[in-house]
Amino acid sequence: MLYLLAMIAAVVCVDIVFFRHHFTERLIANIAIVLAFAVGYFWFARPRPDGRES
């Protein structure tokens, strides 16, 4: 849950600070942020299938 809140905070902060009036750039940045958080989740936070910690 904390990971999801961090992602939402990052998206909102980038939107407000950098891309307030630029729709296309904001959309691209939001997609990039979500993909970066997804990669981080699958790389570090997801439980391994064999039960070991990463």
C-alpha positions as CSV (number, residue, x, y, z in Angstrom):
1,M,0.0,0.0,0.0
2,L,2.8,2.4,0.8
3,Y,4.4,1.6,-2.6
4,L,1.2,2.6,-4.3
5,L,0.9,5.9,-2.3
6,A,4.5,6.7,-3.2
7,M,3.8,6.2,-6.9
8,I,0.7,8.4,-6.7
9,A,2.6,11.1,-4.9
10,A,5.4,11.0,-7.6
11,V,2.9,11.3,-10.4
12,V,1.0,14.2,-8.8
13,C,4.2,16.1,-7.9
14,V,5.7,15.7,-11.4
15,D,2.3,16.9,-12.9
16,I,2.1,20.0,-10.7
17,V,5.8,21.0,-10.8
18,F,6.8,20.3,-14.4
19,F,3.9,19.6,-16.7
20,R,0.9,21.6,-15.5
21,H,-0.1,23.0,-19.0
22,H,1.4,20.3,-21.3
23,F,-1.0,17.4,-21.7
24,T,1.0,15.1,-24.0
25,E,4.2,15.5,-22.1
26,R,2.4,14.9,-18.8
27,L,0.8,11.7,-20.2
28,I,4.2,10.4,-21.3
29,A,5.8,11.2,-18.0
30,N,3.0,9.6,-16.0
31,I,3.3,6.4,-18.1
32,A,7.0,6.4,-17.6
33,I,6.6,6.8,-13.8
34,V,4.1,4.0,-13.6
35,L,6.3,1.7,-15.7
36,A,9.4,2.6,-13.5
37,F,7.4,1.7,-10.3
38,A,6.1,-1.5,-11.9
39,V,9.7,-2.6,-12.8
40,G,10.8,-1.7,-9.3
41,Y,8.0,-3.8,-7.9
42,F,8.7,-6.8,-10.1
43,W,12.5,-6.5,-9.5
44,F,12.5,-6.0,-5.7
45,A,9.2,-6.3,-3.9
46,R,7.5,-9.2,-5.5
47,P,7.7,-12.5,-3.6
48,R,9.8,-15.1,-5.3
49,P,8.1,-18.3,-6.5
50,D,10.6,-20.5,-4.6
51,G,9.8,-18.7,-1.3
52,R,13.2,-17.1,-0.8
53,E,13.6,-13.4,-0.2
54,S,15.2,-11.3,-2.9
